[in-house]
Amino acid sequence: MVDEHDKLLPVANVGRIMKQMLPPTAKVSKEAKETIQECATEFISFVTGEASDKCHKENRKTVNGDDICWALASLGFDDSSEAIVRYLSKYREFEREKAAASSSATSVVKEENVDKASAGSSNS
Amino acid sequence: MRQAGVYSGILSGGGISGRTGPHLLPLARIKKIMKKSSVDVKMISGEAPLVFSKACELFIEELTKRSWNMTIQGKRRTLHKEDVASALATTDVFDFLINLVYPNASDHPNLNEEYTEKKQ
């Protein structure tokens, strides 16, 4: 049995983001919150569709972050597009640093193994 | 499964919004919505839902801000669905959402005028 709510962004999360934009005394009706929940969900579908079309035309199977950025700009979400491009480049930098850190850790382990192996062979 | 908090701490420290803390929207749910959007969507890179979590946040913020402006114009303190509809009607980039909120644009007094103008 499919839960209808699985198809939408969680309303609690949406509500939290909304609250950050409003004065503390502001109130939001349940219906308004649900409307924005539906709009945000549709936003994902809409932008993904555009990004996916681009991938399809370029014979690529995977929709990536750059495709999303392109789709945002293409559909007129210029401000978002610029902010997301910066966000994405920071994320990629973080991933690169993480990969570099883990590969240097691996090479240290390899060196230790080589030392152990050569010590072992010299004993036999 | 990665810890969302780690990324957000790295990315948002001195970043665009300056806000720290875990992602405001669940990445798994975003991925599900992306997959359902089109039969063409076959594979999604790991970074795509992350990008959307930020993009959706910005989208919700913008729509909320514009909707609230409508509430204020109506001299009210409670944001209603009609305020959201008015914000959609008066923002070109949100055109794709008008039918979502009011399937028949003529149902809404503000939208009717906008809708008729655009058709002409």
gemmi code that builds the backbone of each chain (N, CA, C; Angstrom):
import gemmi

chains = {
    "A": [
        ("MET", (0.853, -1.204, 0.000), (0.000, 0.000, 0.000), (0.885, 1.248, 0.000)),
        ("VAL", (0.696, 2.103, -0.965), (1.533, 3.311, -1.087), (0.952, 4.436, -0.253)),
        ("ASP", (1.772, 5.038, 0.587), (1.352, 6.172, 1.391), (1.406, 7.417, 0.505)),
        ("GLU", (0.307, 8.135, 0.437), (0.253, 9.330, -0.413), (1.346, 10.322, -0.033)),
        ("HIS", (1.637, 10.416, 1.259), (2.597, 11.413, 1.730), (4.008, 11.132, 1.239)),
        ("ASP", (4.266, 9.895, 0.826), (5.583, 9.562, 0.283), (5.863, 10.325, -0.995)),
        ("LYS", (4.817, 10.789, -1.653), (5.010, 11.463, -2.933), (5.307, 12.949, -2.758)),
        ("LEU", (5.168, 13.466, -1.556), (5.374, 14.882, -1.300), (6.538, 15.079, -0.330)),
        ("LEU", (7.096, 16.297, -0.350), (8.071, 16.648, 0.676), (7.338, 16.717, 2.017)),
        ("PRO", (8.014, 16.339, 3.107), (7.326, 16.353, 4.410), (6.879, 17.759, 4.806)),
        ("VAL", (5.622, 17.871, 5.223), (5.058, 19.193, 5.506), (5.748, 19.869, 6.704)),
        ("ALA", (6.221, 19.065, 7.646), (6.899, 19.635, 8.821), (8.178, 20.362, 8.419)),
        ("ASN", (8.934, 19.733, 7.505), (10.177, 20.339, 7.028), (9.885, 21.634, 6.257)),
        ("VAL", (8.861, 21.559, 5.418), (8.453, 22.734, 4.638), (8.072, 23.867, 5.588)),
        ("GLY", (7.304, 23.510, 6.603), (6.858, 24.496, 7.595), (8.015, 25.177, 8.300)),
        ("ARG", (9.047, 24.394, 8.591), (10.216, 24.931, 9.287), (10.938, 25.964, 8.429)),
        ("ILE", (11.078, 25.661, 7.152), (11.734, 26.595, 6.233), (10.908, 27.873, 6.109)),
        ("MET", (9.598, 27.702, 6.022), (8.705, 28.868, 5.915), (8.856, 29.777, 7.129)),
        ("LYS", (8.904, 29.146, 8.297), (8.970, 29.906, 9.555), (10.182, 30.828, 9.595)),
        ("GLN", (11.285, 30.343, 8.978), (12.519, 31.138, 8.978), (12.354, 32.453, 8.219)),
        ("MET", (11.393, 32.502, 7.303), (11.203, 33.694, 6.473), (10.187, 34.650, 7.062)),
        ("LEU", (9.468, 34.210, 8.098), (8.345, 35.003, 8.596), (8.646, 35.613, 9.962)),
        ("PRO", (7.987, 36.747, 10.276), (8.161, 37.298, 11.630), (7.610, 36.323, 12.667)),
        ("PRO", (8.108, 36.416, 13.900), (7.716, 35.446, 14.937), (6.210, 35.420, 15.211)),
        ("THR", (5.548, 36.551, 15.013), (4.110, 36.612, 15.320), (3.244, 36.148, 14.149)),
        ("ALA", (3.859, 35.856, 13.016), (3.080, 35.449, 11.842), (2.466, 34.071, 12.044)),
        ("LYS", (1.287, 33.867, 11.454), (0.635, 32.558, 11.500), (0.468, 32.059, 10.064)),
        ("VAL", (0.482, 30.738, 9.933), (0.296, 30.136, 8.616), (-0.819, 29.105, 8.710)),
        ("SER", (-1.786, 29.195, 7.805), (-2.867, 28.214, 7.839), (-2.337, 26.862, 7.360)),
        ("LYS", (-2.981, 25.808, 7.843), (-2.574, 24.443, 7.479), (-2.658, 24.268, 5.959)),
        ("GLU", (-3.700, 24.849, 5.385), (-3.920, 24.735, 3.945), (-2.799, 25.421, 3.160)),
        ("ALA", (-2.344, 26.579, 3.655), (-1.259, 27.309, 2.984), (0.025, 26.500, 3.025)),
        ("LYS", (0.284, 25.887, 4.177), (1.490, 25.070, 4.343), (1.439, 23.888, 3.377)),
        ("GLU", (0.297, 23.255, 3.278), (0.145, 22.103, 2.388), (0.261, 22.524, 0.927)),
        ("THR", (-0.221, 23.719, 0.630), (-0.118, 24.234, -0.744), (1.348, 24.420, -1.124)),
        ("ILE", (2.107, 25.019, -0.228), (3.534, 25.238, -0.513), (4.271, 23.904, -0.555)),
        ("GLN", (3.844, 22.952, 0.251), (4.407, 21.603, 0.218), (4.215, 21.002, -1.183)),
        ("GLU", (3.023, 21.149, -1.735), (2.733, 20.626, -3.079), (3.530, 21.381, -4.142)),
        ("CYS", (3.624, 22.700, -3.981), (4.367, 23.523, -4.950), (5.848, 23.136, -4.974)),
        ("ALA", (6.426, 22.939, -3.810), (7.849, 22.596, -3.728), (8.099, 21.222, -4.346)),
        ("THR", (7.167, 20.296, -4.143), (7.278, 18.964, -4.722), (7.201, 19.048, -6.244)),
        ("GLU", (6.266, 19.841, -6.725), (6.101, 20.027, -8.165), (7.322, 20.717, -8.760)),
        ("PHE", (7.921, 21.607, -8.005), (9.155, 22.298, -8.422), (10.251, 21.275, -8.728)),
        ("ILE", (10.394, 20.282, -7.849), (11.403, 19.231, -8.064), (11.101, 18.483, -9.363)),
        ("SER", (9.844, 18.087, -9.548), (9.448, 17.341, -10.758), (9.707, 18.158, -12.012)),
        ("PHE", (9.324, 19.413, -11.947), (9.439, 20.323, -13.089), (10.894, 20.507, -13.515)),
        ("VAL", (11.740, 20.814, -12.556), (13.161, 21.044, -12.852), (13.840, 19.744, -13.269)),
        ("THR", (13.485, 18.639, -12.599), (14.066, 17.343, -12.956), (13.716, 16.968, -14.389)),
        ("GLY", (12.470, 17.221, -14.766), (12.028, 16.931, -16.130), (12.882, 17.649, -17.155)),
        ("GLU", (13.149, 18.909, -16.906), (13.969, 19.723, -17.806), (15.401, 19.184, -17.863)),
        ("ALA", (15.943, 18.864, -16.690), (17.315, 18.342, -16.609), (17.408, 16.990, -17.307)),
        ("SER", (16.391, 16.184, -17.097), (16.354, 14.845, -17.683), (16.267, 14.903, -19.209)),
        ("ASP", (15.498, 15.845, -19.726), (15.398, 16.042, -21.183), (16.761, 16.322, -21.774)),
        ("LYS", (17.502, 17.187, -21.092), (18.844, 17.571, -21.560), (19.737, 16.326, -21.616)),
        ("CYS", (19.699, 15.513, -20.551), (20.521, 14.296, -20.501), (20.142, 13.360, -21.640)),
        ("HIS", (18.854, 13.242, -21.844), (18.331, 12.356, -22.897), (18.855, 12.776, -24.267)),
        ("LYS", (18.802, 14.085, -24.535), (19.272, 14.618, -25.832), (20.769, 14.413, -25.997)),
        ("GLU", (21.489, 14.441, -24.872), (22.947, 14.290, -24.949), (23.368, 12.846, -24.735)),
        ("ASN", (22.390, 11.929, -24.789), (22.664, 10.485, -24.615), (23.384, 10.161, -23.313)),
        ("ARG", (23.042, 10.868, -22.262), (23.602, 10.555, -20.961), (22.503, 9.954, -20.090)),
        ("LYS", (22.915, 8.989, -19.243), (21.922, 8.285, -18.430), (21.733, 8.909, -17.049)),
        ("THR", (22.761, 9.610, -16.589), (22.713, 10.080, -15.204), (22.476, 11.582, -15.111)),
        ("VAL", (21.451, 11.961, -14.369), (21.182, 13.373, -14.093), (22.093, 13.793, -12.941)),
        ("ASN", (22.945, 14.792, -13.195), (23.870, 15.208, -12.137), (23.578, 16.652, -11.679)),
        ("GLY", (24.397, 17.114, -10.754), (24.190, 18.448, -10.176), (24.244, 19.563, -11.204)),
        ("ASP", (25.161, 19.430, -12.170), (25.290, 20.458, -13.216), (24.010, 20.554, -14.051)),
        ("ASP", (23.391, 19.414, -14.296), (22.148, 19.398, -15.070), (21.052, 20.146, -14.321)),
        ("ILE", (21.004, 19.954, -13.003), (20.008, 20.655, -12.179), (20.258, 22.167, -12.255)),
        ("CYS", (21.526, 22.565, -12.129), (21.881, 23.995, -12.199), (21.466, 24.574, -13.544)),
        ("TRP", (21.754, 23.842, -14.591), (21.400, 24.304, -15.936), (19.888, 24.462, -16.064)),
        ("ALA", (19.161, 23.440, -15.580), (17.692, 23.465, -15.673), (17.115, 24.644, -14.897)),
        ("LEU", (17.668, 24.917, -13.727), (17.194, 26.051, -12.921), (17.347, 27.357, -13.711)),
        ("ALA", (18.512, 27.548, -14.309), (18.753, 28.766, -15.082), (17.834, 28.806, -16.303)),
        ("SER", (17.704, 27.669, -16.971), (16.895, 27.582, -18.183), (15.431, 27.927, -17.918)),
        ("LEU", (14.949, 27.569, -16.719), (13.535, 27.792, -16.396), (13.286, 29.149, -15.739)),
        ("GLY", (14.362, 29.928, -15.586), (14.189, 31.284, -15.069), (14.506, 31.471, -13.603)),
        ("PHE", (14.983, 30.422, -12.941), (15.333, 30.552, -11.527), (16.796, 30.997, -11.429)),
        ("ASP", (17.075, 32.203, -11.960), (18.462, 32.663, -12.090), (19.171, 32.803, -10.756)),
        ("ASP", (18.511, 33.439, -9.803), (19.153, 33.660, -8.493), (19.496, 32.335, -7.843)),
        ("SER", (18.523, 31.414, -7.863), (18.759, 30.089, -7.281), (19.922, 29.421, -7.985)),
        ("SER", (19.941, 29.504, -9.309), (20.962, 28.824, -10.099), (22.364, 29.245, -9.667)),
        ("GLU", (22.579, 30.546, -9.477), (23.905, 31.039, -9.078), (24.289, 30.520, -7.694)),
        ("ALA", (23.353, 30.583, -6.780), (23.620, 30.125, -5.412), (23.916, 28.633, -5.398)),
        ("ILE", (23.185, 27.877, -6.201), (23.364, 26.419, -6.243), (24.708, 26.052, -6.862)),
        ("VAL", (25.126, 26.796, -7.878), (26.427, 26.523, -8.511), (27.543, 26.652, -7.470)),
        ("ARG", (27.443, 27.689, -6.627), (28.453, 27.888, -5.574), (28.395, 26.742, -4.563)),
        ("TYR", (27.169, 26.364, -4.191), (26.946, 25.287, -3.222), (27.543, 23.990, -3.741)),
        ("LEU", (27.298, 23.723, -5.029), (27.766, 22.493, -5.669), (29.291, 22.446, -5.735)),
        ("SER", (29.917, 23.577, -6.035), (31.384, 23.580, -6.137), (32.020, 23.338, -4.762)),
        ("LYS", (31.370, 23.845, -3.712), (31.882, 23.597, -2.353), (31.747, 22.119, -2.017)),
        ("TYR", (30.618, 21.520, -2.388), (30.372, 20.105, -2.125), (31.416, 19.255, -2.839)),
        ("ARG", (31.708, 19.594, -4.084), (32.683, 18.818, -4.865), (34.081, 18.968, -4.294)),
        ("GLU", (34.387, 20.163, -3.803), (35.691, 20.401, -3.179), (35.825, 19.526, -1.941)),
        ("PHE", (34.756, 19.448, -1.167), (34.727, 18.637, 0.037), (34.926, 17.168, -0.320)),
        ("GLU", (34.268, 16.709, -1.362), (34.382, 15.319, -1.802), (35.805, 15.000, -2.250)),
        ("ARG", (36.407, 15.965, -2.961), (37.787, 15.762, -3.443), (38.745, 15.645, -2.270)),
        ("GLU", (38.566, 16.533, -1.276), (39.450, 16.518, -0.104), (39.278, 15.221, 0.670)),
        ("LYS", (38.025, 14.775, 0.744), (37.746, 13.529, 1.449), (38.407, 12.357, 0.728)),
        ("ALA", (38.294, 12.348, -0.591), (38.887, 11.264, -1.390), (40.404, 11.280, -1.261)),
        ("ALA", (40.986, 12.475, -1.276), (42.441, 12.614, -1.165), (42.903, 12.120, 0.200)),
        ("ALA", (42.160, 12.457, 1.237), (42.511, 12.045, 2.599), (42.438, 10.534, 2.725)),
        ("SER", (41.407, 9.919, 2.156), (41.256, 8.468, 2.306), (42.273, 7.728, 1.448)),
        ("SER", (42.665, 8.280, 0.290), (43.656, 7.587, -0.547), (45.040, 7.685, 0.076)),
        ("SER", (45.361, 8.776, 0.746), (46.672, 8.879, 1.405), (46.719, 7.950, 2.598)),
        ("ALA", (45.589, 7.758, 3.270), (45.513, 6.813, 4.388), (45.731, 5.395, 3.865)),
        ("THR", (45.138, 5.079, 2.696), (45.280, 3.765, 2.074), (46.731, 3.510, 1.703)),
        ("SER", (47.411, 4.528, 1.160), (48.802, 4.336, 0.719), (49.712, 4.118, 1.919)),
        ("VAL", (49.380, 4.746, 3.045), (50.159, 4.515, 4.282), (50.013, 3.063, 4.696)),
        ("VAL", (48.785, 2.548, 4.647), (48.516, 1.152, 5.010), (49.281, 0.212, 4.073)),
        ("LYS", (49.301, 0.540, 2.782), (49.985, -0.296, 1.782), (51.475, -0.364, 2.093)),
        ("GLU", (52.055, 0.778, 2.439), (53.485, 0.833, 2.742), (53.793, -0.069, 3.930)),
        ("GLU", (52.920, -0.014, 4.940), (53.125, -0.847, 6.120), (53.088, -2.316, 5.746)),
        ("ASN", (52.144, -2.694, 4.883), (52.000, -4.079, 4.453), (53.244, -4.540, 3.698)),
        ("VAL", (53.751, -3.673, 2.850), (54.966, -4.001, 2.068), (56.129, -4.255, 3.022)),
        ("ASP", (56.251, -3.354, 4.029), (57.335, -3.517, 5.019), (57.221, -4.857, 5.732)),
        ("LYS", (55.969, -5.186, 6.125), (55.734, -6.438, 6.837), (56.079, -7.631, 5.951)),
        ("ALA", (55.664, -7.521, 4.683), (55.896, -8.620, 3.729), (57.398, -8.846, 3.529)),
        ("SER", (58.153, -7.761, 3.349), (59.600, -7.897, 3.121), (60.295, -8.406, 4.381)),
        ("ALA", (59.801, -7.972, 5.562), (60.344, -8.470, 6.838), (60.072, -9.963, 6.947)),
        ("GLY", (58.842, -10.384, 6.535), (58.442, -11.787, 6.586), (59.315, -12.652, 5.695)),
        ("SER", (59.550, -12.168, 4.453), (60.306, -12.961, 3.467), (61.769, -13.098, 3.890)),
        ("SER", (62.277, -12.075, 4.547), (63.688, -12.125, 4.948), (63.876, -13.161, 6.055)),
        ("ASN", (62.779, -13.403, 6.843), (62.870, -14.367, 7.924), (62.872, -15.821, 7.431)),
        ("SER", (62.173, -16.062, 6.319), (62.005, -17.452, 5.846), (63.223, -18.035, 5.155)),
    ],
    "B": [
        ("MET", (24.882, 4.963, 4.434), (24.175, 6.255, 4.262), (25.001, 7.348, 4.927)),
        ("ARG", (25.256, 8.426, 4.190), (26.094, 9.486, 4.729), (25.362, 10.269, 5.802)),
        ("GLN", (26.129, 10.899, 6.675), (25.550, 11.766, 7.700), (25.355, 13.145, 7.098)),
        ("ALA", (24.133, 13.558, 6.995), (23.841, 14.851, 6.363), (24.484, 15.988, 7.136)),
        ("GLY", (24.545, 15.882, 8.441), (25.054, 16.974, 9.268), (26.488, 17.339, 8.944)),
        ("VAL", (27.308, 16.349, 8.619), (28.717, 16.593, 8.324), (28.858, 17.505, 7.111)),
        ("TYR", (28.137, 17.147, 6.066), (28.214, 17.951, 4.842), (27.760, 19.376, 5.097)),
        ("SER", (26.615, 19.485, 5.747), (26.031, 20.815, 5.938), (26.967, 21.698, 6.732)),
        ("GLY", (27.628, 21.104, 7.701), (28.554, 21.879, 8.517), (29.689, 22.426, 7.680)),
        ("ILE", (30.217, 21.578, 6.788), (31.323, 21.991, 5.929), (30.842, 23.037, 4.926)),
        ("LEU", (29.696, 22.725, 4.323), (29.261, 23.535, 3.185), (28.678, 24.872, 3.615)),
        ("SER", (27.986, 24.887, 4.720), (27.263, 26.113, 5.037), (28.069, 27.047, 5.939)),
        ("GLY", (29.188, 26.547, 6.488), (30.031, 27.434, 7.279), (30.661, 28.464, 6.358)),
        ("GLY", (30.303, 29.690, 6.475), (30.817, 30.731, 5.580), (30.275, 30.584, 4.180)),
        ("GLY", (29.210, 29.808, 4.037), (28.646, 29.558, 2.706), (27.558, 30.533, 2.346)),
        ("ILE", (26.643, 30.067, 1.512), (25.649, 30.975, 0.934), (24.739, 31.550, 2.020)),
        ("SER", (24.180, 30.646, 2.830), (23.198, 31.125, 3.789), (23.831, 31.371, 5.151)),
        ("GLY", (24.982, 30.742, 5.399), (25.607, 30.873, 6.704), (24.922, 30.049, 7.770)),
        ("ARG", (23.883, 29.301, 7.364), (23.182, 28.490, 8.364), (23.893, 27.153, 8.541)),
        ("THR", (23.982, 26.700, 9.750), (24.577, 25.383, 9.991), (23.471, 24.415, 10.396)),
        ("GLY", (23.838, 23.142, 10.438), (22.854, 22.155, 10.868), (22.540, 21.166, 9.760)),
        ("PRO", (21.740, 20.165, 10.051), (21.427, 19.123, 9.058), (20.592, 19.701, 7.912)),
        ("HIS", (20.529, 18.895, 6.807), (19.714, 19.308, 5.665), (18.286, 19.528, 6.126)),
        ("LEU", (17.653, 20.544, 5.544), (16.294, 20.866, 5.942), (15.275, 19.955, 5.277)),
        ("LEU", (15.675, 19.275, 4.216), (14.759, 18.378, 3.501), (15.413, 17.009, 3.321)),
        ("PRO", (14.626, 15.919, 3.462), (15.217, 14.571, 3.398), (15.624, 14.189, 1.972)),
        ("LEU", (16.887, 13.781, 1.829), (17.435, 13.498, 0.504), (16.755, 12.292, -0.156)),
        ("ALA", (16.415, 11.286, 0.639), (15.777, 10.090, 0.077), (14.422, 10.424, -0.540)),
        ("ARG", (13.676, 11.273, 0.126), (12.361, 11.688, -0.387), (12.512, 12.477, -1.672)),
        ("ILE", (13.507, 13.371, -1.703), (13.777, 14.162, -2.913), (14.087, 13.239, -4.076)),
        ("LYS", (14.912, 12.233, -3.797), (15.306, 11.292, -4.851), (14.074, 10.560, -5.389)),
        ("LYS", (13.174, 10.180, -4.481), (11.945, 9.485, -4.872), (11.105, 10.354, -5.802)),
        ("ILE", (10.975, 11.611, -5.448), (10.179, 12.546, -6.252), (10.817, 12.729, -7.623)),
        ("MET", (12.139, 12.830, -7.651), (12.861, 12.983, -8.922), (12.582, 11.784, -9.830)),
        ("LYS", (12.646, 10.586, -9.263), (12.477, 9.373, -10.066), (11.073, 9.294, -10.648)),
        ("LYS", (10.102, 9.784, -9.880), (8.713, 9.713, -10.330), (8.389, 10.774, -11.375)),
        ("SER", (9.266, 11.770, -11.528), (8.907, 12.923, -12.356), (8.805, 12.578, -13.835)),
        ("SER", (9.609, 11.599, -14.270), (9.599, 11.271, -15.694), (10.126, 9.858, -15.914)),
        ("VAL", (9.599, 9.173, -16.951), (10.098, 7.821, -17.277), (11.532, 7.887, -17.786)),
        ("ASP", (11.936, 9.083, -18.277), (13.288, 9.238, -18.794), (14.339, 9.232, -17.706)),
        ("VAL", (13.919, 9.541, -16.472), (14.892, 9.623, -15.379), (15.303, 8.208, -14.990)),
        ("LYS", (16.534, 7.856, -15.370), (17.001, 6.497, -15.078), (17.944, 6.488, -13.887)),
        ("MET", (18.993, 7.312, -14.000), (19.971, 7.339, -12.904), (20.171, 8.756, -12.406)),
        ("ILE", (20.373, 8.847, -11.111), (20.526, 10.158, -10.471), (21.835, 10.161, -9.706)),
        ("SER", (22.678, 11.141, -9.960), (23.961, 11.186, -9.254), (23.722, 11.502, -7.780)),
        ("GLY", (24.696, 11.169, -6.953), (24.577, 11.381, -5.510), (24.383, 12.828, -5.132)),
        ("GLU", (24.952, 13.715, -5.948), (24.892, 15.138, -5.611), (23.571, 15.788, -5.990)),
        ("ALA", (22.805, 15.161, -6.891), (21.570, 15.804, -7.388), (20.535, 16.073, -6.281)),
        ("PRO", (20.206, 15.077, -5.416), (19.248, 15.379, -4.341), (19.777, 16.447, -3.382)),
        ("LEU", (21.088, 16.471, -3.216), (21.713, 17.469, -2.342), (21.501, 18.869, -2.915)),
        ("VAL", (21.710, 18.974, -4.214), (21.505, 20.250, -4.907), (20.050, 20.691, -4.761)),
        ("PHE", (19.133, 19.730, -4.916), (17.719, 20.061, -4.797), (17.325, 20.468, -3.386)),
        ("SER", (17.987, 19.882, -2.378), (17.623, 20.256, -1.006), (17.852, 21.752, -0.825)),
        ("LYS", (18.933, 22.257, -1.429), (19.224, 23.690, -1.353), (18.269, 24.476, -2.235)),
        ("ALA", (18.057, 23.980, -3.463), (17.194, 24.689, -4.413), (15.766, 24.806, -3.881)),
        ("CYS", (15.279, 23.726, -3.264), (13.910, 23.738, -2.707), (13.806, 24.702, -1.541)),
        ("GLU", (14.856, 24.725, -0.746), (14.883, 25.645, 0.388), (14.730, 27.078, -0.117)),
        ("LEU", (15.502, 27.404, -1.148), (15.445, 28.752, -1.719), (14.070, 29.021, -2.334)),
        ("PHE", (13.525, 27.999, -2.983), (12.210, 28.131, -3.602), (11.125, 28.411, -2.555)),
        ("ILE", (11.142, 27.600, -1.501), (10.144, 27.761, -0.436), (10.281, 29.142, 0.218)),
        ("GLU", (11.516, 29.562, 0.417), (11.762, 30.878, 1.013), (11.178, 31.990, 0.146)),
        ("GLU", (11.435, 31.900, -1.154), (10.956, 32.927, -2.081), (9.433, 32.957, -2.123)),
        ("LEU", (8.839, 31.780, -2.234), (7.370, 31.703, -2.314), (6.728, 32.184, -1.016)),
        ("THR", (7.342, 31.830, 0.104), (6.820, 32.262, 1.406), (6.882, 33.779, 1.527)),
        ("LYS", (8.024, 34.333, 1.120), (8.217, 35.781, 1.214), (7.164, 36.512, 0.387)),
        ("ARG", (6.944, 36.038, -0.832), (5.978, 36.692, -1.726), (4.548, 36.509, -1.226)),
        ("SER", (4.275, 35.328, -0.688), (2.936, 35.058, -0.161), (2.656, 35.963, 1.034)),
        ("TRP", (3.647, 36.099, 1.880), (3.505, 36.944, 3.075), (3.243, 38.403, 2.690)),
        ("ASN", (3.881, 38.845, 1.619), (3.622, 40.205, 1.117), (2.143, 40.392, 0.796)),
        ("MET", (1.531, 39.354, 0.259), (0.097, 39.395, -0.054), (-0.722, 39.467, 1.232)),
        ("THR", (-0.273, 38.710, 2.232), (-0.961, 38.707, 3.526), (-0.938, 40.118, 4.129)),
        ("ILE", (0.233, 40.726, 4.081), (0.414, 42.075, 4.626), (-0.462, 43.075, 3.880)),
        ("GLN", (-0.487, 42.933, 2.545), (-1.318, 43.840, 1.748), (-2.780, 43.724, 2.149)),
        ("GLY", (-3.184, 42.534, 2.534), (-4.560, 42.315, 2.981), (-4.753, 42.663, 4.451)),
        ("LYS", (-3.732, 43.232, 5.052), (-3.754, 43.660, 6.462), (-4.104, 42.501, 7.397)),
        ("ARG", (-3.519, 41.349, 7.118), (-3.764, 40.177, 7.962), (-2.454, 39.675, 8.553)),
        ("ARG", (-2.563, 38.769, 9.531), (-1.357, 38.198, 10.142), (-1.300, 36.684, 9.935)),
        ("THR", (-2.292, 36.147, 9.208), (-2.282, 34.708, 8.930), (-2.159, 34.495, 7.426)),
        ("LEU", (-1.150, 33.741, 7.040), (-0.902, 33.454, 5.632), (-1.870, 32.357, 5.188)),
        ("HIS", (-2.687, 32.680, 4.178), (-3.680, 31.718, 3.688), (-3.309, 31.218, 2.295)),
        ("LYS", (-4.011, 30.188, 1.878), (-3.792, 29.603, 0.552), (-3.963, 30.656, -0.555)),
        ("GLU", (-4.912, 31.555, -0.352), (-5.167, 32.599, -1.363), (-3.938, 33.493, -1.549)),
        ("ASP", (-3.193, 33.698, -0.474), (-1.983, 34.522, -0.558), (-0.931, 33.813, -1.405)),
        ("VAL", (-0.859, 32.500, -1.248), (0.079, 31.706, -2.050), (-0.335, 31.784, -3.521)),
        ("ALA", (-1.635, 31.630, -3.764), (-2.145, 31.695, -5.142), (-1.847, 33.052, -5.780)),
        ("SER", (-2.021, 34.110, -5.016), (-1.735, 35.462, -5.531), (-0.252, 35.624, -5.833)),
        ("ALA", (0.585, 35.084, -4.970), (2.036, 35.161, -5.195), (2.404, 34.423, -6.490)),
        ("LEU", (1.792, 33.278, -6.712), (2.053, 32.515, -7.931), (1.603, 33.300, -9.162)),
        ("ALA", (0.432, 33.919, -9.048), (-0.138, 34.629, -10.195), (0.699, 35.848, -10.583)),
        ("THR", (1.364, 36.454, -9.603), (2.093, 37.690, -9.874), (3.586, 37.463, -10.111)),
        ("THR", (4.022, 36.211, -10.142), (5.442, 35.907, -10.391), (5.537, 35.008, -11.611)),
        ("ASP", (6.124, 35.545, -12.681), (6.196, 34.807, -13.953), (6.818, 33.423, -13.812)),
        ("VAL", (7.905, 33.361, -13.051), (8.667, 32.118, -12.964), (7.874, 31.018, -12.246)),
        ("PHE", (6.787, 31.389, -11.564), (5.948, 30.412, -10.870), (4.705, 30.014, -11.679)),
        ("ASP", (4.696, 30.410, -12.955), (3.538, 30.105, -13.808), (3.163, 28.632, -13.831)),
        ("PHE", (4.184, 27.779, -13.799), (3.934, 26.338, -13.925), (3.120, 25.780, -12.765)),
        ("LEU", (2.952, 26.577, -11.713), (2.270, 26.091, -10.511), (0.819, 26.547, -10.407)),
        ("ILE", (0.418, 27.467, -11.270), (-0.928, 28.043, -11.102), (-2.015, 26.970, -11.184)),
        ("ASN", (-1.884, 26.064, -12.135), (-2.912, 25.021, -12.282), (-2.895, 24.023, -11.135)),
        ("LEU", (-1.766, 23.941, -10.450), (-1.668, 23.028, -9.313), (-2.540, 23.531, -8.163)),
        ("VAL", (-2.501, 24.840, -7.971), (-3.209, 25.428, -6.843), (-4.688, 25.631, -7.154)),
        ("TYR", (-4.941, 26.116, -8.361), (-6.330, 26.276, -8.797), (-6.465, 25.667, -10.188)),
        ("PRO", (-6.916, 24.411, -10.267), (-7.020, 23.752, -11.576), (-7.848, 24.546, -12.581)),
        ("ASN", (-8.877, 25.220, -12.063), (-9.634, 26.136, -12.909), (-9.296, 27.550, -12.454)),
        ("ALA", (-8.497, 28.241, -13.248), (-8.018, 29.564, -12.854), (-9.161, 30.521, -12.581)),
        ("SER", (-10.303, 30.278, -13.201), (-11.438, 31.170, -13.020), (-12.025, 31.073, -11.615)),
        ("ASP", (-11.598, 30.054, -10.844), (-12.102, 29.916, -9.481), (-11.596, 31.024, -8.580)),
        ("HIS", (-10.432, 31.573, -8.950), (-9.805, 32.543, -8.055), (-9.968, 33.940, -8.638)),
        ("PRO", (-10.472, 34.888, -7.844), (-10.739, 36.239, -8.379), (-9.502, 36.923, -8.949)),
        ("ASN", (-8.358, 36.839, -8.238), (-7.137, 37.489, -8.722), (-6.599, 36.800, -9.962)),
        ("LEU", (-6.686, 35.481, -9.965), (-6.096, 34.715, -11.065), (-6.868, 34.898, -12.357)),
        ("ASN", (-8.169, 35.070, -12.230), (-9.009, 35.140, -13.420), (-8.531, 36.230, -14.356)),
        ("GLU", (-8.226, 37.398, -13.772), (-7.791, 38.558, -14.560), (-6.458, 38.265, -15.240)),
        ("GLU", (-5.506, 37.754, -14.423), (-4.162, 37.447, -14.933), (-4.258, 36.421, -16.049)),
        ("TYR", (-5.038, 35.380, -15.786), (-5.174, 34.254, -16.717), (-5.740, 34.729, -18.051)),
        ("THR", (-6.774, 35.569, -17.965), (-7.412, 36.072, -19.183), (-6.443, 36.934, -19.972)),
        ("GLU", (-5.676, 37.774, -19.276), (-4.697, 38.643, -19.942), (-3.666, 37.816, -20.679)),
        ("LYS", (-3.183, 36.786, -20.015), (-2.118, 35.968, -20.618), (-2.637, 35.226, -21.846)),
        ("LYS", (-3.895, 34.774, -21.775), (-4.480, 34.045, -22.908), (-4.564, 34.949, -24.128)),
        ("GLN", (-4.819, 36.245, -23.870), (-4.879, 37.215, -24.979), (-3.441, 37.618, -25.360)),
    ],
}
model = gemmi.Model(1)
for chain_id, residues in chains.items():
    chain = gemmi.Chain(chain_id)
    for i, (resn, *xyz) in enumerate(residues, 1):
        res = gemmi.Residue()
        res.name, res.seqid = resn, gemmi.SeqId(i, " ")
        for name, pos in zip(("N", "CA", "C"), xyz):
            atom = gemmi.Atom()
            atom.name, atom.element = name, gemmi.Element(name[0])
            atom.pos, atom.b_iso = gemmi.Position(*pos), 0.0
            res.add_atom(atom)
        chain.add_residue(res)
    model.add_chain(chain)
structure = gemmi.Structure()
structure.add_model(model)
structure.setup_entities()
